[in-house]
Amino acid sequence: MKALNCIELAGQEKWSETLQYIEVDDPIPGNNEILIGLKAASVNFPDVLMVQGLYQFQPPMPFIPGAEAAGVVEKVGSGVTDFDEGDHVFVMTGNGCFAEKLVADQSRVQKIPKEMDLQVAAGLAMTYGTSLYALKQRADLQAGETLLVLGAAGGVGLAAVELGKSMGAKVIAAASTQEKVDICLEHGADEGFVYKSGNMNRDEQKEFSNKIKELTGGMGANVVYDPVGGSFSEPAIRATAWEGRYLVIGFAAGEIPKPPLNLALLKSCQIVGVFWGAWTAMFPKENQENFEELFELLEAGKINPRIKDKFKLEDSAKAIAHLAERKATGKVIVEIA
Ligand SMILES: NC(=O)c1ccc[n+]([C@@H]2O[C@H](COP(=O)([O-])OP(=O)(O)OC[C@H]3O[C@@H](n4cnc5c(N)ncnc54)[C@H](OP(=O)(O)O)[C@@H]3O)[C@@H](O)[C@H]2O)c1
């Protein structure tokens, strides 16, 4: 089969030179495994970090990148009882998805309705799964509350915008360009504003906090969804409402911030960690319930995943670069078959 292969970890500068689109052996399923003919995969920020050697989990070299995909079951191992040939599925394996075929443990595979678009399915799990877990289980977002989303046109960000709206919140989308803010407004955000695309200095951070306060009638946002980190986190916590919840989602800006904890004291607010991948492993039943909720929201048209950036499998290194260069809006899809 054809696949994208990462042969060396060369860091942030030269990572794209270490990706090769080559012929590799077809994988063979073991007892509890499923062979899937992949139809589409999607790009997530961890794919960028993994090919650069900067992710918290690193597969043995060489490896095929790509954390999630969707396709059709081709063969099941003798210990697999819940899946059959021909089932439509999505799969999250952390790596291995930028390929024509994939073998995955059955615990990593999720059956989906046959009518679900496989490109939508390939990009649903990580972004919408993370954002639903963050807003529902971690923030307990309530109808009528204000939700501020940073990096709001990105993968997890746009999912948070849509899910926040579906939960009845007033959603404020913040992003680095007006084009990105406009996309968020198209996807249901009530308000939006543009922030600086690089590191903010003290004055700019103050301006950023003030903007949020202005949009929330001086109260601050009840829930802040932050996948960006860096110089954005501290002013976002400063603009969190009394008893608000600030969600630590990720650090796309590249820097892990160290905000002063007196901010949490002064607002009686919570700084809440969100690690969706670990939660899915510890609480598979609750994760399954969340997926079913997402399927219902999708069918009801209450979420509408944005798929505009598409690449062929042979160009999957370009798909990773598209995300790394901050050009992505919504989901970046790799078309496989
Ligand atoms: N906690 C969890 O369980 C979990 C699960 C999935 C993902 N994540 C994390 O969430 C973050 C976003 O992931 P994603 O897949 O949604 O990525 P994405 O689609 O690339 O979105 C990230 C957004 O961050 C903003 N950004 C700010 N500085 C950036 C920079 N220097 N480079 C790139 N983007 C930058 C960009 O928006 P602007 O241009 O508008 O600023 C971009 O749209 C990542 O840190 C990822 O690891 C966490």
PDBQT file of the ligand as one rigid body, heavy atoms in Angstrom, charges set to zero:
ROOT
HETATM    1  N1  LIG A 401      -6.480  18.933  25.375  1.00  0.00    +0.000 N 
HETATM    2  C1  LIG A 401      -6.853  18.044  24.481  1.00  0.00    +0.000 C 
HETATM    3  O1  LIG A 401      -7.383  16.984  24.800  1.00  0.00    +0.000 OA
HETATM    4  C2  LIG A 401      -6.603  18.375  23.022  1.00  0.00    +0.000 A 
HETATM    5  C3  LIG A 401      -7.179  17.623  21.992  1.00  0.00    +0.000 A 
HETATM    6  C4  LIG A 401      -6.951  18.019  20.665  1.00  0.00    +0.000 A 
HETATM    7  C5  LIG A 401      -6.128  19.116  20.396  1.00  0.00    +0.000 A 
HETATM    8  N2  LIG A 401      -5.546  19.777  21.430  1.00  0.00    +0.000 N 
HETATM    9  C6  LIG A 401      -4.662  20.928  21.223  1.00  0.00    +0.000 C 
HETATM   10  O2  LIG A 401      -5.431  22.003  20.727  1.00  0.00    +0.000 OA
HETATM   11  C7  LIG A 401      -4.587  22.851  19.963  1.00  0.00    +0.000 C 
HETATM   12  C8  LIG A 401      -5.248  23.146  18.622  1.00  0.00    +0.000 C 
HETATM   13  O3  LIG A 401      -5.332  21.953  17.850  1.00  0.00    +0.000 OA
HETATM   14  P1  LIG A 401      -6.068  21.955  16.421  1.00  0.00    +0.000 P 
HETATM   15  O4  LIG A 401      -5.936  20.597  15.875  1.00  0.00    +0.000 OA
HETATM   16  O5  LIG A 401      -7.390  22.584  16.532  1.00  0.00    +0.000 OA
HETATM   17  O6  LIG A 401      -5.081  22.940  15.608  1.00  0.00    +0.000 OA
HETATM   18  P2  LIG A 401      -5.404  24.053  14.493  1.00  0.00    +0.000 P 
HETATM   19  O7  LIG A 401      -6.549  23.638  13.656  1.00  0.00    +0.000 OA
HETATM   20  O8  LIG A 401      -4.105  24.343  13.859  1.00  0.00    +0.000 OA
HETATM   21  O9  LIG A 401      -5.866  25.315  15.363  1.00  0.00    +0.000 OA
HETATM   22  C9  LIG A 401      -4.985  25.982  16.219  1.00  0.00    +0.000 C 
HETATM   23  C10 LIG A 401      -5.256  27.468  16.181  1.00  0.00    +0.000 C 
HETATM   24  O10 LIG A 401      -4.309  28.077  17.064  1.00  0.00    +0.000 OA
HETATM   25  C11 LIG A 401      -4.007  29.375  16.603  1.00  0.00    +0.000 C 
HETATM   26  N3  LIG A 401      -2.552  29.661  16.705  1.00  0.00    +0.000 N 
HETATM   27  C12 LIG A 401      -2.010  30.641  17.452  1.00  0.00    +0.000 A 
HETATM   28  N4  LIG A 401      -0.683  30.631  17.340  1.00  0.00    +0.000 NA
HETATM   29  C13 LIG A 401      -0.370  29.657  16.479  1.00  0.00    +0.000 A 
HETATM   30  C14 LIG A 401       0.863  29.198  15.956  1.00  0.00    +0.000 A 
HETATM   31  N5  LIG A 401       2.028  29.743  16.310  1.00  0.00    +0.000 N 
HETATM   32  N6  LIG A 401       0.822  28.167  15.087  1.00  0.00    +0.000 NA
HETATM   33  C15 LIG A 401      -0.344  27.597  14.749  1.00  0.00    +0.000 A 
HETATM   34  N7  LIG A 401      -1.558  27.991  15.219  1.00  0.00    +0.000 NA
HETATM   35  C16 LIG A 401      -1.559  29.015  16.089  1.00  0.00    +0.000 A 
HETATM   36  C17 LIG A 401      -4.482  29.468  15.155  1.00  0.00    +0.000 C 
HETATM   37  O11 LIG A 401      -5.556  30.401  15.146  1.00  0.00    +0.000 OA
HETATM   38  P3  LIG A 401      -5.278  31.951  14.905  1.00  0.00    +0.000 P 
HETATM   39  O12 LIG A 401      -4.446  32.082  13.660  1.00  0.00    +0.000 OA
HETATM   40  O13 LIG A 401      -6.642  32.503  14.762  1.00  0.00    +0.000 OA
HETATM   41  O14 LIG A 401      -4.550  32.435  16.142  1.00  0.00    +0.000 OA
HETATM   42  C18 LIG A 401      -5.027  28.084  14.822  1.00  0.00    +0.000 C 
HETATM   43  O15 LIG A 401      -6.235  28.168  14.084  1.00  0.00    +0.000 OA
HETATM   44  C19 LIG A 401      -3.241  22.147  19.857  1.00  0.00    +0.000 C 
HETATM   45  O16 LIG A 401      -2.351  22.683  20.814  1.00  0.00    +0.000 OA
HETATM   46  C20 LIG A 401      -3.575  20.710  20.188  1.00  0.00    +0.000 C 
HETATM   47  O17 LIG A 401      -2.467  20.004  20.698  1.00  0.00    +0.000 OA
HETATM   48  C21 LIG A 401      -5.783  19.425  22.725  1.00  0.00    +0.000 A 
ENDROOT
TORSDOF 0
